[in-house]
Amino acid sequence: MESLWLIILFGAALAGFVQGLSGSNFGLVAMAIWAWALPPALTGPLVVCGSLVGQLLAARTLRHGLKREHLLPMVLGGLAGVPLGVLLLQQIDPLLFRLLVGIVLALWCPLMLFSSSLPRLRVGGAGADAAVGVLGGVMGGLGGLTGPATALWSVLKGWDRDTQRSVIQGFNLAMQLLTMITYLVSGTVTAEALGLFPLVALSVLLPTLLGVRLYKRFSDVAFRRLVLGLLALAGLLLIAQSLPHFL
């Protein structure tokens, strides 16, 4: 039990710091650590709990660069995606879940590493924003991963840094709140998960506040590359661990 608590504490603290610094990515960082030891039915609620606490702590930064014309369609799309993701969480096989997490990490992280050289999209309005919101909602309901789809979309659209952070953070806050409510209503949150919520919340507090404090002062280029590189490696390891069971 103590080793499980240490894994949860370490994953929550590291993910909280990254989320405080970037406005997102709690789910990806936590999943890279927790997916090795925790079942999906436990991992999903813990990710949502930690991400929600971190988003609430950093909520005051939302006023910087907030673009409601981008955020509102995404949130509306996410309202449809979250229930579908929760349904999938209750049905999915644990090994398949780890494989999917690995694929997300292995594909998304290298894309973000080379995001400065990705072409900027000049098309796609509110409808495209809503479609991205649906995808983010499904991934959020499935495992608290609301950030990757919206983060990559904001980079591809070429939004400035403050706009990216505020839109991603606003979407994550809304989706994590909706996901937690859906988890509670549907009975997805087990007694074990509920008992671990305080540990996750306490582990997130200081690292998130530290990340928020360093947001405007910290040169995050090298840090961003290191984190994304480690996450991509974690994704490859998860694929290597899970894929043989399906072959």
N, C-alpha and C positions, 0 to 999 in steps of 0.2 A: 504493500500500500504506500509506503514512504517513497519508493522509487517512482510510482505513478504520480504522486503529488509533486515530486521534483521535476518530472517531465512536463506536467501541466504548468507549473510555476515558470520554468524556463521558457517554454513556448509562449506563454501569455506575456511575460516581461519583454522578450525580444520583439514579439509582434506588436505590442503596445508602443514601444519606442519607434518602430518603423512607421506605424500608423500616425503617431504624433508628428513625426517629421514630414511625412508625405501626404497625409490626409486619407490614406487608404492602405491596402495590402495586409491588413491584419490577418485575414483568412488565409492568404497564401503562405505567410510566414508561419502561422500557427499550424496549418495543415502539414507543412514540410516536416514538422517535428512530431505532431500528435498522431498523424496517420500511421506511424510505425507501431504505436502501442495501444491506441484507442479505437474502439469500434465506431463505425459511421454514425450510429444512432446516438452515441455520446459526443462524438467530435462536433457534429453540426450544432447542437445547442450551446456547447462551450464556446465555439467560435463566435456565434451570434452574441452571446453574453459579453465576451471580452471586447468585441468590436463595438457593441452598443455603448458600453461604459466608456471606451476610448473616444467615440464620436461625441458623446455628451460632454466629456471633459474639454474637447477641442471645439465645441460648438460656437464659441465666441468669434472664431476666425472666419465663420461663414460669411460675414458681412463684406469681406474683401473680394471684390470682383464677381459677386454673385450674379448670374445671368438666368433669370427666371424663364426666359424663352427656351432655354436648353433644358433646364432642370425639370420643369413641369411635365413636358411630354415623356421624359425618362421615368419619372415617378408614376405617371399613369400607366405606362407600359409595365413597370415593375409590379403594379397592383395585380395584373393578370398573371405574371410569371411566378411570383412567390408561392401561391397555392399549388401550382404544378410541381415546383421543386420540392415542396414538402411531401407531396404524394410520392414522388420518386424516391425520396429519402427513406420512406417507410417500406419500399419494395426492393431496393437495390441490394445486390450481393456485396458483402464487405470487400472482397478481392476486386470486384469490378469497380467499386467506388475508389479504391486506392489507385487502380489503373487509370481511371478518369482524372483523378487529381494529378497523377504523374504526367499525363498528357498535357493538361492545362499548364502545369509548371514548365514543362520542357518546350512547349510551343510559345507561350505568352512571354516568358522572361527573356529569351533571346530577341524577340521582336522589340521589346521595350529597351533592351540594351542598344539596339541599332536604330532606335526611333528617330534620331536626328536625321537619318538618311532615308526614312520612309517618305513616300510621296504624300503631299497634303491633299485631302479631299476637298473639292470645291462644290460638290453636289451633296444633296441629302439635307432635308429640312426637318420639320417637327416629326414627320412620319418616321424618318430614319432614326431620330433620337428616341422615339417611342419603341421602335424595334430593338434597339440596343438596351433599352430599359427592360423589355420582356426577357431578353437573354440574361441580363444581370439579375433580374428577379428570380429566374429559374435556378441560376447558380447559387443565389443567396439562400433560397429555400432548401436546396440540396445540401449545402455545406457552409453557408455564410460567406460565399465567395462573390459578393456583390461588386467588388472593385475592378477585376481584370477587364471585363467588357467595356465598361464606361471609361476606364483609364486609357485603354488603347484607342477608343473612339475619339476621346478628347485630344490625344496626341496627333492622330491622323487628321483631325480637323484644324490643327494648328492654333488652338486657343492659347492665350498667354498663360503663364504659370499660375497666377492668382485665380484666373477663371477656371482652369483645370482643377485646381485644388478645391475651390468652393463648390463647383458643380458635382465633382466626384464625392466630396464629403457630404454634401446635402443629400445626394441620392443614397449613399451608404447609410446615413442616419435614418432616413425614411424607411428604407428596405429592411434594415436590421430591426427596427421597431416593429414593423409589420410582421416580419418573420418570427420574432419572439412571441408576439400575440398569437400567431397561427400555430406555433409549436405548443403553446400552453393550452389553447382551445382544443387542438387535435390530440392532446395527450402524448405528444412526441417527447416532451421533457419528462424523463424518468426521475424517480426519487434519487438515484445516484447522481444524475446530472444536476439536479436541484441542490444537492448537498455540496457539490463542487463549485457552484456559482460564486460563493463568497471568496474562495481561494483564487479563482480567475479574476474577479473584480479587484481584489487587493493587489494582485500581482501586476495588474495593468496600470494602476494609479500613477505611481512615480515615473515609470518609463515613458508613459504617454505625455505627461506634463513636461518632462525633460525634452522629448522630441519636439513638442510645440514650441518650447522656449528656444530651441536651436534652429527652428525652421528658417528664419530670416538671416541668421548669422553663419550657419554651417554651410560650407562648400560641399554640396552633396554629390558631385560628379563621381568621385572615386568611391564614395560610400554606396551610391546607387548601383554602380557596376559590381561592387563586391556582393551586395545583397542579392541582386538579380542573378549573378553568376552562381552563387551558392544555391539559390532556389531552383535554377535550371538543373544543377547537378542533383539536387534532391529529387526533382521530377524524374530524371533518368534512372535514379536508383529505385524509385517506386515502380517505374515501368519494368525494370529488370527483375524486381521482386515478384510482381503480380503477373506479368505476361506469360511466364512458363506454365502457369496453372490453366491457361486457356488454350494452350497449344497441344 
